[in-house]
Amino acid sequence: MRPQHLPPAGRRSSRRPVGIAVVGIGAFAREHLTALAALDGADVRWVVGHDLERTRALAALVPGARATTALDEALADDAVHAVDVVTATPTHARDTIAAGEAGKHVQVEKPAALSLPELDAMVAATEGRGTTLVVGQTVRFQPAVTALAAAARRGEIGTPRLAHISWYTGHAWPAGWRGWQLDPELSGGHPVHNGTHIMDAARWLLDDEPVEVFARGFRTFSPDMESPDSFHVQLRTASGALATLELCYALRRRGELVRRVVLVGTEGTLAHSTTEEDGLHSDATTAPPVSVEGALGIQLAHWLDVVRGDAAPVVTTPQVRAALATALAAQRSLVSERRERVADVPGYATTGVAA
């Protein structure tokens, strides 16, 4: 099938509708549907899931959306231009390739794949056939990270040489994750499952290619879990820049969040911390800080512009490949307890990792 391109518009591009099928019925698929429902021009036509009752319940969130357990049924709809894959990581490649081969644009949640060959097959099925592939590296769309990257690109601190990123979140433990997320064979391990965010942020802020990592994991509150709830990574880039990355998902209260970013360049320093922001905290709720709030909506609005052809992707597939390779190397280091070269990740040399 030929790629489904949108017809020329006679009015503002932001008004052109994009027909969308959302694949997935988990908690994050619900967040995607809620965010899409608030966007002008997002025409959610299908919700696809393995459980019809749950799929119908989610489809009811968006007027006019239909529920199905068959992805092929949604892909056969000529009014569907794009597919939003929000499923468990092991099915990302299957669903993305099917959508690409049907001529649809695709957005897929991070991590895009569990291996570089898998990712390359996804790129070939979409970009290789004339559509687009966008990976949900949502952190790039968080206002604070966007502002830091923009300042660095303007040359405000010269050449970035050191980065220190600390993310502490009350999300996964205790008793927050279950099933496939805890199995490294299915999730890639914590450095891959959630770590692709912080690896991509480091690569983006330093504007350089990671070449070597050393990772250590910690089982803070759940010592019997196969996957650590927290980890530290030392990352070295091609030019010799260094990043210290800390990711902890073990804060006891769900929704609790502390994030700090320090970026040091040859001519200055940029920094941000959520602890410097005002916020609402109580025993019942913790409001997200303004520096991260709304990132998913910004990301999805950008995706629609990419589908329309009105914007180039902020997150490119070569950058996604670099972040995934780095995360896979970090997981290898977690197991080997030694430094690992990114270039030694299987499949790395198949396609060059470009900026």
Buried (B, 14 or more C-beta within 10 A) or exposed (E): EEBBBBEEEEEEBBEBBBBBBBBBBBEEBBBBBBBBEEBEBBBBBBBBBEEEEBBBBBBEBBEEBBBBEEBEEBBEBEEBBBBBBBBBBBBBBBBBBBBBBBBBBBBBBBBBBBBBBBBBBBBBBBBEBEBBBBBBBBBBBBBBBBEBBEBBEEEBBEBBBBBBBBBBBBBBBEEBBEEEBBEBEBBBBBBBBBBBBBBBBBBBBBBBBBBBBBBBBBBBBBEEBEBBBBBBBBBBBEEEBBBBBBBBBBBEEEBEBBBBBBBBBEEEEBEBBBEEBEEEEEEEEBEBBBBBEEBBBBBBBBBBBBBBEBBEBBBBBBBBBBBBBBBBBBBBBBEEEEBBBBBEBEBBEEBEBEE
